[in-house]
Amino acid sequence: MITSQLAAVQNSIPENVTLVAVSKTKPIAMLQEAYDLGQRVFGENKVQELVEKQEVLPKDIKWHFIGHLQSNKVKYIAPFVTLIHAVDSLKLLKEINKQALKNNRTINCLLQFHIAEEDSKFGLTLESAKELLETEAFSEMRNVSIVGLMGMASFTKDEEQVREEFRTLENYFHVIQSHFFKFNPSFEHLSIGMSNDYKIAIEEGSTMVRVGSSIFGSR
């Protein structure tokens, strides 16, 4: 039963912060239980698993793709995905735009930044993000909408380090916003914070937290 865990997380999050229930590897029944308790935003990191769950679960669910997305798999989620969290290259953005056009829709995306110590985590630097946004290719895209930034802090018990990494990304958010999205109100999201650090992230300006094990239990 996830009732108490989900309620505890929901109650700890302000109204202006979106809770993405990270449901990867979890069975359909568990997602349905969370849905019945009012949860409507779910995050998955495997394309095949996301497609399978989307086909059988209620259609008003907002599906977020939160993993590293390969360009050749965009077509499978383009018809329905609400938000793609981890855009880290112009190549991927071009493919999302192409598949969104085929489906006659605009797909919301977040640019993923590398803010952690670990090299294993993906993401842009501030300079590479600026370069991407300054390209002619990006300026011509009509079927993607960059609505904010996403990042993952280092996996460490050093709270000050985590806080500093989140602050770095919040600074990047304001730089990118002022340079490229000053008059675009849809650029508003800062997706930081997971089960182990989402409360810190909220204190540092997060508008969207990705919480899995605190709701569904560890994998």
N, C-alpha and C positions, 0 to 999 in steps of 0.2 A: 504493500500500500504506500502510495507516494503522497497521500493527502496532506499529512502534517508537514512533510518536507517542502512541498510546493507552496503551501500556505505561508510557511516561515520565510521562504525566499521572497514571495510576492509582497509580504508585509514589510520587508526590509528595504524595498526599492521605492523611491519616490515616483509620483505619478508621471513626471516628465521623462522618466527613463524606461526604455523598452526592454522587457525581459525576453530574451531568446532562449527557449528551453532546448538545450543541446541534446538531441535524442538519438545520436548516432549509436549504432549497435543495439539499441533497445527495441524490444518487440512491439508490434502494432498495438497490442492490448494495453501496454503501458502508456503509449502516446494517446490512445483513446481515453484512458483514465484521466490524464492531464487535461485533455480537451474538455471532458465532462466537468472538470473543475474550473473551467473558464479560460484555460491557456489557449492562445490562438497563434502564437508565433513559435515556430520550431526550426532548429538549425541542424543540418546534416552536412557531412564532409565526404561522402561517397556518392557519386552520381547514380549508380545503379540502385543503391539502397533508397535514395531520395525518390527516384522515379517509382519504385515499387510501392513505397509508402503513400506517395501522392495519389496513386491510382485507387487506393482502397479507403483512405481516410477522408473526413468531411472536406468539402470543396472550399469552405471559407477559411481554411488554414492558410496562413502566410508562411511560405517556405523560404528560408534563408539558406543559401549555400555558403558554408563557412570554411571549407577546406581549400587546399591548393587545387585549382581547377586547370585541367589540361584543355587546350584549345579544341582538340578533336572531340571533346565530350560536351561542349557547350550546347550543341543542337538538341540534346536529350532533355535539358532542363529549360531551354529558352521559351517553350510555350507557356510555362506557368510560374517560374521562379519569381519571387517578390524582390529579393535583394541578393546580390552576389558580393560577399564581404572582402574577398581576397584578390583584387585585381592588382597585379604587380608587373605588368608589361603592356606595351603598346600592341604587341601581337595578340594577346588575349583580348584586349579591349576591342580591337578590330573584328575579331571573330564574334564577340558578344553583339556588337552592332549589326553585323551581317545576319546573324541568326534572329535577332530581334526584329529586323526588317522583314525577314521571311515570315515571321509570325504576326506582323502588323502591330507591334507593340514597342514600347520603350522600356528597357530594363534598367532598374536602379542599381548602381554599383558604388562600392567603397574602394578607395585606393589603399592598398596595404603597405604600411611602412615597417621597416626593420628597426626596432628600437631596443631589442634584447641583446644580451651578451652572446647568446648561442648563435653560431653560424648556421645551424640547422634550420633556423626559422627564415622564412621568405620575407621579401618586402623591398620597397623602394627606399632610396635616400631622398632627402629634400631636393637635392640637385637633379636626380634622375626623374623625380616626379615633375619638377618644373619643366624639364626637357620634354617629357611626354605631353604635358598640357600645352606646350608651345608649338607642337607639331601641326603641320597643315592637315595631316590625316585626322587628328583629334578634332580640329575645328570644323571638319566636314561631317562628323558623325551626328546623326539626327535621331538615332534609336537607342542611345545610352544616355543615362543621366548620372553624373557623379554627385552623390548626395552626402559625401563625407569621407572620413578616414578611419582606418582600422589598424590595430597593432596588438602585439602580444608582449607582455613584459617577460623578463628573465624568470626562470623557475628557481626562485630563491626564497629563503626565509628572511632575507634582509629587506624589511618593509621600506626603509628609506630609499634603497635602490629602485624598488618597484615604483615607488612614488615619483622618483626622479625621472624614470623612463616614461611614465604616464604624462608627467608635466612636459617632457620633451615633445611628445606627440601632440599635446594640446597646443603648444607653441607652433608646431608645424601646421596644425589646423588653421590657426589664425593667419599665418603667413600665406598659405594656399588660398584661403578665403579672400583675403584682401587683394591678392594678385590676380586671381582668376574667377572668383565667384562673388564679387562684392555686391552685385545686384541680383543674385540668384538665391532666393529664400529657401530653395530646396536643399542647398548645401548646408546641412545642419547637424549631421550625425558624427559622433565620436564613439566608435565601437571599441571600447577597452574594458577589460575586466572579465574574469572567469570565476569558477567556484572558489578558488583559493584567494582571490584578490579583488573581487568585484566591489566590495564595500570601500576599499581604498580608491578604486577607479571612479566610483560615484563622487567621492570627495574631491577628485581631481578633474571633474568635468565630464565624465562619461554620460552619454545619452542612450547607450545601448550596451547591455551586458549579456555575455554568452555563458549560461550556467547549465552544467550537465550533472555532475556527480552529486551536487548538493540537493538536486531534485530527485534524480533517478537512482542514486547510489553509484558506487564505483563500478567501472567496467571489469 
